[in-house]
Amino acid sequence: MAVKTEKVRIPMQLGSELRIRPTGELALSNPDLELEPSEAVADAVLEYSFDPETREHVIHVLEPLSFKPRP
């Protein structure tokens, strides 16, 4: 039987660190900045999902820096 996995959007800034545990638990930090992650100032937005049945981690880049218009 297929297990429905929830997708999580993760805003990333340069210098951000994303840690993924074998259980699918996420930890996001940015040692250079002490700001709350926000898609408004993100350099890229990732979409993450974890299938506990197959133990597969899927990361999809939704909005990379190169496609984001700069003022």
HTML snippet that shows the backbone in 3Dmol.js (N, CA, C, O; Angstrom):
<script src="https://3Dmol.org/build/3Dmol-min.js"></script>
<div id="view" style="width:600px;height:400px;position:relative"></div>
<script>
const pdb = `
ATOM      1  N   MET A   1       0.833  -1.168   0.000  1.00  0.00           N
ATOM      2  CA  MET A   1       0.000   0.000   0.000  1.00  0.00           C
ATOM      3  C   MET A   1       0.888   1.246   0.000  1.00  0.00           C
ATOM      4  O   MET A   1       1.871   1.308   0.740  1.00  0.00           O
ATOM      5  N   ALA A   2       0.547   2.232  -0.824  1.00  0.00           N
ATOM      6  CA  ALA A   2       1.324   3.468  -0.910  1.00  0.00           C
ATOM      7  C   ALA A   2       1.035   4.365   0.282  1.00  0.00           C
ATOM      8  O   ALA A   2      -0.107   4.494   0.721  1.00  0.00           O
ATOM      9  N   VAL A   3       2.077   4.972   0.787  1.00  0.00           N
ATOM     10  CA  VAL A   3       1.956   5.893   1.910  1.00  0.00           C
ATOM     11  C   VAL A   3       2.028   7.301   1.360  1.00  0.00           C
ATOM     12  O   VAL A   3       2.958   7.636   0.626  1.00  0.00           O
ATOM     13  N   LYS A   4       1.047   8.138   1.710  1.00  0.00           N
ATOM     14  CA  LYS A   4       1.064   9.520   1.253  1.00  0.00           C
ATOM     15  C   LYS A   4       2.036  10.307   2.121  1.00  0.00           C
ATOM     16  O   LYS A   4       1.925  10.313   3.347  1.00  0.00           O
ATOM     17  N   THR A   5       2.990  10.970   1.472  1.00  0.00           N
ATOM     18  CA  THR A   5       3.967  11.754   2.212  1.00  0.00           C
ATOM     19  C   THR A   5       3.662  13.233   2.040  1.00  0.00           C
ATOM     20  O   THR A   5       3.257  13.672   0.964  1.00  0.00           O
ATOM     21  N   GLU A   6       3.855  13.985   3.088  1.00  0.00           N
ATOM     22  CA  GLU A   6       3.626  15.426   3.069  1.00  0.00           C
ATOM     23  C   GLU A   6       4.872  16.118   2.534  1.00  0.00           C
ATOM     24  O   GLU A   6       5.995  15.763   2.892  1.00  0.00           O
ATOM     25  N   LYS A   7       4.659  17.112   1.671  1.00  0.00           N
ATOM     26  CA  LYS A   7       5.776  17.880   1.140  1.00  0.00           C
ATOM     27  C   LYS A   7       5.947  19.132   1.980  1.00  0.00           C
ATOM     28  O   LYS A   7       4.969  19.766   2.375  1.00  0.00           O
ATOM     29  N   VAL A   8       7.197  19.482   2.249  1.00  0.00           N
ATOM     30  CA  VAL A   8       7.526  20.639   3.064  1.00  0.00           C
ATOM     31  C   VAL A   8       8.336  21.606   2.221  1.00  0.00           C
ATOM     32  O   VAL A   8       9.309  21.206   1.581  1.00  0.00           O
ATOM     33  N   ARG A   9       7.944  22.889   2.212  1.00  0.00           N
ATOM     34  CA  ARG A   9       8.719  23.924   1.514  1.00  0.00           C
ATOM     35  C   ARG A   9       9.778  24.450   2.475  1.00  0.00           C
ATOM     36  O   ARG A   9       9.489  24.751   3.633  1.00  0.00           O
ATOM     37  N   ILE A  10      11.017  24.556   1.975  1.00  0.00           N
ATOM     38  CA  ILE A  10      12.144  24.973   2.810  1.00  0.00           C
ATOM     39  C   ILE A  10      12.846  26.155   2.142  1.00  0.00           C
ATOM     40  O   ILE A  10      13.536  25.969   1.140  1.00  0.00           O
ATOM     41  N   PRO A  11      12.682  27.378   2.683  1.00  0.00           N
ATOM     42  CA  PRO A  11      13.426  28.513   2.137  1.00  0.00           C
ATOM     43  C   PRO A  11      14.874  28.450   2.594  1.00  0.00           C
ATOM     44  O   PRO A  11      15.152  28.233   3.774  1.00  0.00           O
ATOM     45  N   MET A  12      15.793  28.639   1.658  1.00  0.00           N
ATOM     46  CA  MET A  12      17.222  28.573   1.963  1.00  0.00           C
ATOM     47  C   MET A  12      17.888  29.884   1.571  1.00  0.00           C
ATOM     48  O   MET A  12      17.560  30.475   0.542  1.00  0.00           O
ATOM     49  N   GLN A  13      18.829  30.335   2.403  1.00  0.00           N
ATOM     50  CA  GLN A  13      19.668  31.477   2.078  1.00  0.00           C
ATOM     51  C   GLN A  13      21.097  30.982   1.954  1.00  0.00           C
ATOM     52  O   GLN A  13      21.434  29.909   2.454  1.00  0.00           O
ATOM     53  N   LEU A  14      21.942  31.768   1.283  1.00  0.00           N
ATOM     54  CA  LEU A  14      23.348  31.382   1.181  1.00  0.00           C
ATOM     55  C   LEU A  14      23.908  31.175   2.579  1.00  0.00           C
ATOM     56  O   LEU A  14      23.683  31.993   3.471  1.00  0.00           O
ATOM     57  N   GLY A  15      24.621  30.108   2.763  1.00  0.00           N
ATOM     58  CA  GLY A  15      25.184  29.773   4.068  1.00  0.00           C
ATOM     59  C   GLY A  15      24.281  28.891   4.912  1.00  0.00           C
ATOM     60  O   GLY A  15      24.695  28.432   5.976  1.00  0.00           O
ATOM     61  N   SER A  16      23.046  28.642   4.459  1.00  0.00           N
ATOM     62  CA  SER A  16      22.129  27.794   5.213  1.00  0.00           C
ATOM     63  C   SER A  16      22.609  26.347   5.226  1.00  0.00           C
ATOM     64  O   SER A  16      23.238  25.874   4.280  1.00  0.00           O
ATOM     65  N   GLU A  17      22.301  25.669   6.306  1.00  0.00           N
ATOM     66  CA  GLU A  17      22.626  24.246   6.426  1.00  0.00           C
ATOM     67  C   GLU A  17      21.330  23.474   6.637  1.00  0.00           C
ATOM     68  O   GLU A  17      20.524  23.819   7.501  1.00  0.00           O
ATOM     69  N   LEU A  18      21.139  22.432   5.845  1.00  0.00           N
ATOM     70  CA  LEU A  18      19.978  21.561   5.965  1.00  0.00           C
ATOM     71  C   LEU A  18      20.463  20.185   6.376  1.00  0.00           C
ATOM     72  O   LEU A  18      21.271  19.564   5.685  1.00  0.00           O
ATOM     73  N   ARG A  19      19.961  19.714   7.511  1.00  0.00           N
ATOM     74  CA  ARG A  19      20.319  18.375   7.986  1.00  0.00           C
ATOM     75  C   ARG A  19      19.063  17.501   7.943  1.00  0.00           C
ATOM     76  O   ARG A  19      17.994  17.894   8.410  1.00  0.00           O
ATOM     77  N   ILE A  20      19.223  16.312   7.371  1.00  0.00           N
ATOM     78  CA  ILE A  20      18.108  15.370   7.261  1.00  0.00           C
ATOM     79  C   ILE A  20      18.506  14.097   7.978  1.00  0.00           C
ATOM     80  O   ILE A  20      19.478  13.439   7.608  1.00  0.00           O
ATOM     81  N   ARG A  21      17.753  13.757   9.001  1.00  0.00           N
ATOM     82  CA  ARG A  21      18.030  12.534   9.766  1.00  0.00           C
ATOM     83  C   ARG A  21      17.437  11.326   9.029  1.00  0.00           C
ATOM     84  O   ARG A  21      16.552  11.490   8.189  1.00  0.00           O
ATOM     85  N   PRO A  22      17.910  10.136   9.335  1.00  0.00           N
ATOM     86  CA  PRO A  22      17.379   8.934   8.671  1.00  0.00           C
ATOM     87  C   PRO A  22      15.872   8.767   8.832  1.00  0.00           C
ATOM     88  O   PRO A  22      15.237   8.091   8.023  1.00  0.00           O
ATOM     89  N   THR A  23      15.290   9.375   9.867  1.00  0.00           N
ATOM     90  CA  THR A  23      13.848   9.290  10.097  1.00  0.00           C
ATOM     91  C   THR A  23      13.054  10.284   9.265  1.00  0.00           C
ATOM     92  O   THR A  23      11.825  10.228   9.232  1.00  0.00           O
ATOM     93  N   GLY A  24      13.764  11.211   8.582  1.00  0.00           N
ATOM     94  CA  GLY A  24      13.089  12.235   7.806  1.00  0.00           C
ATOM     95  C   GLY A  24      12.957  13.546   8.557  1.00  0.00           C
ATOM     96  O   GLY A  24      12.437  14.515   8.003  1.00  0.00           O
ATOM     97  N   GLU A  25      13.409  13.605   9.795  1.00  0.00           N
ATOM     98  CA  GLU A  25      13.354  14.836  10.577  1.00  0.00           C
ATOM     99  C   GLU A  25      14.325  15.859   9.979  1.00  0.00           C
ATOM    100  O   GLU A  25      15.460  15.525   9.638  1.00  0.00           O
ATOM    101  N   LEU A  26      13.861  17.117   9.855  1.00  0.00           N
ATOM    102  CA  LEU A  26      14.659  18.176   9.254  1.00  0.00           C
ATOM    103  C   LEU A  26      15.173  19.147  10.311  1.00  0.00           C
ATOM    104  O   LEU A  26      14.499  19.410  11.307  1.00  0.00           O
ATOM    105  N   ALA A  27      16.369  19.673  10.084  1.00  0.00           N
ATOM    106  CA  ALA A  27      16.913  20.744  10.907  1.00  0.00           C
ATOM    107  C   ALA A  27      17.561  21.743   9.960  1.00  0.00           C
ATOM    108  O   ALA A  27      18.430  21.385   9.166  1.00  0.00           O
ATOM    109  N   LEU A  28      17.130  23.000  10.049  1.00  0.00           N
ATOM    110  CA  LEU A  28      17.644  24.053   9.181  1.00  0.00           C
ATOM    111  C   LEU A  28      18.291  25.122  10.042  1.00  0.00           C
ATOM    112  O   LEU A  28      17.707  25.577  11.025  1.00  0.00           O
ATOM    113  N   SER A  29      19.495  25.517   9.671  1.00  0.00           N
ATOM    114  CA  SER A  29      20.164  26.585  10.406  1.00  0.00           C
ATOM    115  C   SER A  29      21.014  27.390   9.436  1.00  0.00           C
ATOM    116  O   SER A  29      21.353  26.929   8.346  1.00  0.00           O
ATOM    117  N   ASN A  30      21.346  28.590   9.852  1.00  0.00           N
ATOM    118  CA  ASN A  30      22.252  29.431   9.088  1.00  0.00           C
ATOM    119  C   ASN A  30      23.196  30.082  10.091  1.00  0.00           C
ATOM    120  O   ASN A  30      22.830  31.048  10.760  1.00  0.00           O
ATOM    121  N   PRO A  31      24.409  29.551  10.193  1.00  0.00           N
ATOM    122  CA  PRO A  31      25.347  30.084  11.174  1.00  0.00           C
ATOM    123  C   PRO A  31      25.762  31.523  10.892  1.00  0.00           C
ATOM    124  O   PRO A  31      26.224  32.217  11.798  1.00  0.00           O
ATOM    125  N   ASP A  32      25.604  31.990   9.633  1.00  0.00           N
ATOM    126  CA  ASP A  32      26.000  33.350   9.277  1.00  0.00           C
ATOM    127  C   ASP A  32      24.937  34.382   9.660  1.00  0.00           C
ATOM    128  O   ASP A  32      25.270  35.532   9.950  1.00  0.00           O
ATOM    129  N   LEU A  33      23.671  33.987   9.665  1.00  0.00           N
ATOM    130  CA  LEU A  33      22.557  34.884   9.967  1.00  0.00           C
ATOM    131  C   LEU A  33      21.703  34.289  11.074  1.00  0.00           C
ATOM    132  O   LEU A  33      21.637  33.069  11.225  1.00  0.00           O
ATOM    133  N   GLU A  34      21.065  35.130  11.832  1.00  0.00           N
ATOM    134  CA  GLU A  34      20.156  34.638  12.864  1.00  0.00           C
ATOM    135  C   GLU A  34      18.750  35.121  12.546  1.00  0.00           C
ATOM    136  O   GLU A  34      18.107  35.765  13.375  1.00  0.00           O
ATOM    137  N   LEU A  35      18.273  34.809  11.341  1.00  0.00           N
ATOM    138  CA  LEU A  35      16.945  35.200  10.902  1.00  0.00           C
ATOM    139  C   LEU A  35      16.069  33.969  10.772  1.00  0.00           C
ATOM    140  O   LEU A  35      16.560  32.866  10.528  1.00  0.00           O
ATOM    141  N   GLU A  36      14.775  34.165  10.936  1.00  0.00           N
ATOM    142  CA  GLU A  36      13.797  33.099  10.714  1.00  0.00           C
ATOM    143  C   GLU A  36      13.749  32.810   9.217  1.00  0.00           C
ATOM    144  O   GLU A  36      13.723  33.757   8.431  1.00  0.00           O
ATOM    145  N   PRO A  37      13.736  31.542   8.783  1.00  0.00           N
ATOM    146  CA  PRO A  37      13.640  31.257   7.346  1.00  0.00           C
ATOM    147  C   PRO A  37      12.381  31.885   6.747  1.00  0.00           C
ATOM    148  O   PRO A  37      11.289  31.752   7.300  1.00  0.00           O
ATOM    149  N   SER A  38      12.542  32.564   5.621  1.00  0.00           N
ATOM    150  CA  SER A  38      11.428  33.248   4.964  1.00  0.00           C
ATOM    151  C   SER A  38      11.588  33.125   3.454  1.00  0.00           C
ATOM    152  O   SER A  38      12.676  33.333   2.917  1.00  0.00           O
ATOM    153  N   GLU A  39      10.497  32.787   2.775  1.00  0.00           N
ATOM    154  CA  GLU A  39      10.553  32.682   1.312  1.00  0.00           C
ATOM    155  C   GLU A  39      10.765  34.047   0.669  1.00  0.00           C
ATOM    156  O   GLU A  39      11.236  34.115  -0.467  1.00  0.00           O
ATOM    157  N   ALA A  40      10.431  35.139   1.363  1.00  0.00           N
ATOM    158  CA  ALA A  40      10.580  36.476   0.807  1.00  0.00           C
ATOM    159  C   ALA A  40      12.046  36.843   0.591  1.00  0.00           C
ATOM    160  O   ALA A  40      12.360  37.599  -0.329  1.00  0.00           O
ATOM    161  N   VAL A  41      12.944  36.324   1.417  1.00  0.00           N
ATOM    162  CA  VAL A  41      14.369  36.655   1.298  1.00  0.00           C
ATOM    163  C   VAL A  41      15.210  35.434   0.925  1.00  0.00           C
ATOM    164  O   VAL A  41      16.438  35.479   1.000  1.00  0.00           O
ATOM    165  N   ALA A  42      14.564  34.365   0.531  1.00  0.00           N
ATOM    166  CA  ALA A  42      15.279  33.125   0.215  1.00  0.00           C
ATOM    167  C   ALA A  42      16.047  33.235  -1.096  1.00  0.00           C
ATOM    168  O   ALA A  42      15.598  33.887  -2.039  1.00  0.00           O
ATOM    169  N   ASP A  43      17.199  32.594  -1.143  1.00  0.00           N
ATOM    170  CA  ASP A  43      17.969  32.484  -2.382  1.00  0.00           C
ATOM    171  C   ASP A  43      17.504  31.287  -3.192  1.00  0.00           C
ATOM    172  O   ASP A  43      17.729  31.228  -4.401  1.00  0.00           O
ATOM    173  N   ALA A  44      16.867  30.346  -2.545  1.00  0.00           N
ATOM    174  CA  ALA A  44      16.277  29.180  -3.206  1.00  0.00           C
ATOM    175  C   ALA A  44      15.210  28.611  -2.280  1.00  0.00           C
ATOM    176  O   ALA A  44      15.295  28.748  -1.059  1.00  0.00           O
ATOM    177  N   VAL A  45      14.215  27.974  -2.868  1.00  0.00           N
ATOM    178  CA  VAL A  45      13.183  27.296  -2.087  1.00  0.00           C
ATOM    179  C   VAL A  45      13.190  25.832  -2.510  1.00  0.00           C
ATOM    180  O   VAL A  45      13.084  25.512  -3.694  1.00  0.00           O
ATOM    181  N   LEU A  46      13.317  24.956  -1.528  1.00  0.00           N
ATOM    182  CA  LEU A  46      13.322  23.513  -1.770  1.00  0.00           C
ATOM    183  C   LEU A  46      11.999  22.923  -1.325  1.00  0.00           C
ATOM    184  O   LEU A  46      11.338  23.452  -0.432  1.00  0.00           O
ATOM    185  N   GLU A  47      11.622  21.824  -1.955  1.00  0.00           N
ATOM    186  CA  GLU A  47      10.469  21.053  -1.506  1.00  0.00           C
ATOM    187  C   GLU A  47      11.007  19.685  -1.096  1.00  0.00           C
ATOM    188  O   GLU A  47      11.727  19.041  -1.860  1.00  0.00           O
ATOM    189  N   TYR A  48      10.661  19.250   0.095  1.00  0.00           N
ATOM    190  CA  TYR A  48      11.205  18.009   0.645  1.00  0.00           C
ATOM    191  C   TYR A  48      10.076  17.069   1.033  1.00  0.00           C
ATOM    192  O   TYR A  48       9.056  17.491   1.578  1.00  0.00           O
ATOM    193  N   SER A  49      10.273  15.801   0.745  1.00  0.00           N
ATOM    194  CA  SER A  49       9.342  14.777   1.235  1.00  0.00           C
ATOM    195  C   SER A  49      10.132  13.525   1.580  1.00  0.00           C
ATOM    196  O   SER A  49      11.214  13.280   1.046  1.00  0.00           O
ATOM    197  N   PHE A  50       9.564  12.740   2.486  1.00  0.00           N
ATOM    198  CA  PHE A  50      10.202  11.511   2.951  1.00  0.00           C
ATOM    199  C   PHE A  50       9.176  10.396   2.918  1.00  0.00           C
ATOM    200  O   PHE A  50       8.075  10.539   3.449  1.00  0.00           O
ATOM    201  N   ASP A  51       9.536   9.292   2.298  1.00  0.00           N
ATOM    202  CA  ASP A  51       8.666   8.113   2.254  1.00  0.00           C
ATOM    203  C   ASP A  51       9.201   7.124   3.282  1.00  0.00           C
ATOM    204  O   ASP A  51      10.221   6.481   3.037  1.00  0.00           O
ATOM    205  N   PRO A  52       8.532   6.987   4.432  1.00  0.00           N
ATOM    206  CA  PRO A  52       9.042   6.098   5.470  1.00  0.00           C
ATOM    207  C   PRO A  52       9.034   4.626   5.068  1.00  0.00           C
ATOM    208  O   PRO A  52       9.800   3.829   5.608  1.00  0.00           O
ATOM    209  N   GLU A  53       8.175   4.269   4.129  1.00  0.00           N
ATOM    210  CA  GLU A  53       8.103   2.878   3.691  1.00  0.00           C
ATOM    211  C   GLU A  53       9.357   2.470   2.916  1.00  0.00           C
ATOM    212  O   GLU A  53       9.913   1.397   3.150  1.00  0.00           O
ATOM    213  N   THR A  54       9.800   3.325   1.996  1.00  0.00           N
ATOM    214  CA  THR A  54      10.992   3.022   1.193  1.00  0.00           C
ATOM    215  C   THR A  54      12.242   3.695   1.760  1.00  0.00           C
ATOM    216  O   THR A  54      13.358   3.436   1.309  1.00  0.00           O
ATOM    217  N   ARG A  55      12.037   4.573   2.767  1.00  0.00           N
ATOM    218  CA  ARG A  55      13.108   5.364   3.392  1.00  0.00           C
ATOM    219  C   ARG A  55      13.813   6.246   2.360  1.00  0.00           C
ATOM    220  O   ARG A  55      15.023   6.464   2.422  1.00  0.00           O
ATOM    221  N   GLU A  56      13.021   6.744   1.413  1.00  0.00           N
ATOM    222  CA  GLU A  56      13.557   7.595   0.357  1.00  0.00           C
ATOM    223  C   GLU A  56      13.297   9.070   0.693  1.00  0.00           C
ATOM    224  O   GLU A  56      12.186   9.456   1.053  1.00  0.00           O
ATOM    225  N   HIS A  57      14.349   9.876   0.564  1.00  0.00           N
ATOM    226  CA  HIS A  57      14.274  11.319   0.752  1.00  0.00           C
ATOM    227  C   HIS A  57      14.238  11.954  -0.633  1.00  0.00           C
ATOM    228  O   HIS A  57      15.055  11.612  -1.488  1.00  0.00           O
ATOM    229  N   VAL A  58      13.298  12.878  -0.868  1.00  0.00           N
ATOM    230  CA  VAL A  58      13.186  13.537  -2.165  1.00  0.00           C
ATOM    231  C   VAL A  58      13.306  15.040  -1.946  1.00  0.00           C
ATOM    232  O   VAL A  58      12.559  15.618  -1.157  1.00  0.00           O
ATOM    233  N   ILE A  59      14.248  15.673  -2.649  1.00  0.00           N
ATOM    234  CA  ILE A  59      14.441  17.110  -2.581  1.00  0.00           C
ATOM    235  C   ILE A  59      14.290  17.682  -3.977  1.00  0.00           C
ATOM    236  O   ILE A  59      14.939  17.230  -4.920  1.00  0.00           O
ATOM    237  N   HIS A  60      13.427  18.682  -4.099  1.00  0.00           N
ATOM    238  CA  HIS A  60      13.123  19.300  -5.391  1.00  0.00           C
ATOM    239  C   HIS A  60      13.400  20.800  -5.263  1.00  0.00           C
ATOM    240  O   HIS A  60      12.856  21.448  -4.369  1.00  0.00           O
ATOM    241  N   VAL A  61      14.236  21.360  -6.140  1.00  0.00           N
ATOM    242  CA  VAL A  61      14.504  22.798  -6.140  1.00  0.00           C
ATOM    243  C   VAL A  61      13.344  23.478  -6.861  1.00  0.00           C
ATOM    244  O   VAL A  61      13.121  23.242  -8.048  1.00  0.00           O
ATOM    245  N   LEU A  62      12.608  24.324  -6.140  1.00  0.00           N
ATOM    246  CA  LEU A  62      11.456  25.004  -6.728  1.00  0.00           C
ATOM    247  C   LEU A  62      11.825  26.367  -7.304  1.00  0.00           C
ATOM    248  O   LEU A  62      11.410  26.704  -8.413  1.00  0.00           O
ATOM    249  N   GLU A  63      12.590  27.141  -6.568  1.00  0.00           N
ATOM    250  CA  GLU A  63      12.928  28.499  -6.983  1.00  0.00           C
ATOM    251  C   GLU A  63      14.410  28.756  -6.753  1.00  0.00           C
ATOM    252  O   GLU A  63      14.799  29.185  -5.667  1.00  0.00           O
ATOM    253  N   PRO A  64      15.245  28.501  -7.758  1.00  0.00           N
ATOM    254  CA  PRO A  64      16.672  28.755  -7.585  1.00  0.00           C
ATOM    255  C   PRO A  64      16.997  30.240  -7.713  1.00  0.00           C
ATOM    256  O   PRO A  64      16.234  30.999  -8.311  1.00  0.00           O
ATOM    257  N   LEU A  65      18.108  30.641  -7.160  1.00  0.00           N
ATOM    258  CA  LEU A  65      18.567  32.026  -7.181  1.00  0.00           C
ATOM    259  C   LEU A  65      18.653  32.588  -8.593  1.00  0.00           C
ATOM    260  O   LEU A  65      18.296  33.746  -8.807  1.00  0.00           O
ATOM    261  N   SER A  66      19.109  31.815  -9.548  1.00  0.00           N
ATOM    262  CA  SER A  66      19.331  32.325 -10.902  1.00  0.00           C
ATOM    263  C   SER A  66      18.038  32.751 -11.595  1.00  0.00           C
ATOM    264  O   SER A  66      18.091  33.544 -12.535  1.00  0.00           O
ATOM    265  N   PHE A  67      16.874  32.247 -11.161  1.00  0.00           N
ATOM    266  CA  PHE A  67      15.604  32.612 -11.785  1.00  0.00           C
ATOM    267  C   PHE A  67      14.900  33.750 -11.054  1.00  0.00           C
ATOM    268  O   PHE A  67      13.865  34.228 -11.519  1.00  0.00           O
ATOM    269  N   LYS A  68      15.427  34.183  -9.946  1.00  0.00           N
ATOM    270  CA  LYS A  68      14.766  35.196  -9.128  1.00  0.00           C
ATOM    271  C   LYS A  68      15.180  36.593  -9.601  1.00  0.00           C
ATOM    272  O   LYS A  68      16.368  36.916  -9.602  1.00  0.00           O
ATOM    273  N   PRO A  69      14.213  37.422 -10.004  1.00  0.00           N
ATOM    274  CA  PRO A  69      14.573  38.764 -10.437  1.00  0.00           C
ATOM    275  C   PRO A  69      15.105  39.585  -9.260  1.00  0.00           C
ATOM    276  O   PRO A  69      14.563  39.528  -8.156  1.00  0.00           O
ATOM    277  N   ARG A  70      16.148  40.330  -9.503  1.00  0.00           N
ATOM    278  CA  ARG A  70      16.759  41.172  -8.473  1.00  0.00           C
ATOM    279  C   ARG A  70      16.459  42.630  -8.766  1.00  0.00           C
ATOM    280  O   ARG A  70      16.463  43.037  -9.928  1.00  0.00           O
ATOM    281  N   PRO A  71      16.195  43.436  -7.722  1.00  0.00           N
ATOM    282  CA  PRO A  71      15.896  44.872  -7.937  1.00  0.00           C
ATOM    283  C   PRO A  71      17.109  45.625  -8.448  1.00  0.00           C
ATOM    284  O   PRO A  71      17.035  46.832  -8.680  1.00  0.00           O
TER     285      PRO A  71
END
`;
const viewer = $3Dmol.createViewer("view");
viewer.addModel(pdb, "pdb");
viewer.setStyle({}, {cartoon: {color: "spectrum"}});
viewer.zoomTo();
viewer.render();
</script>
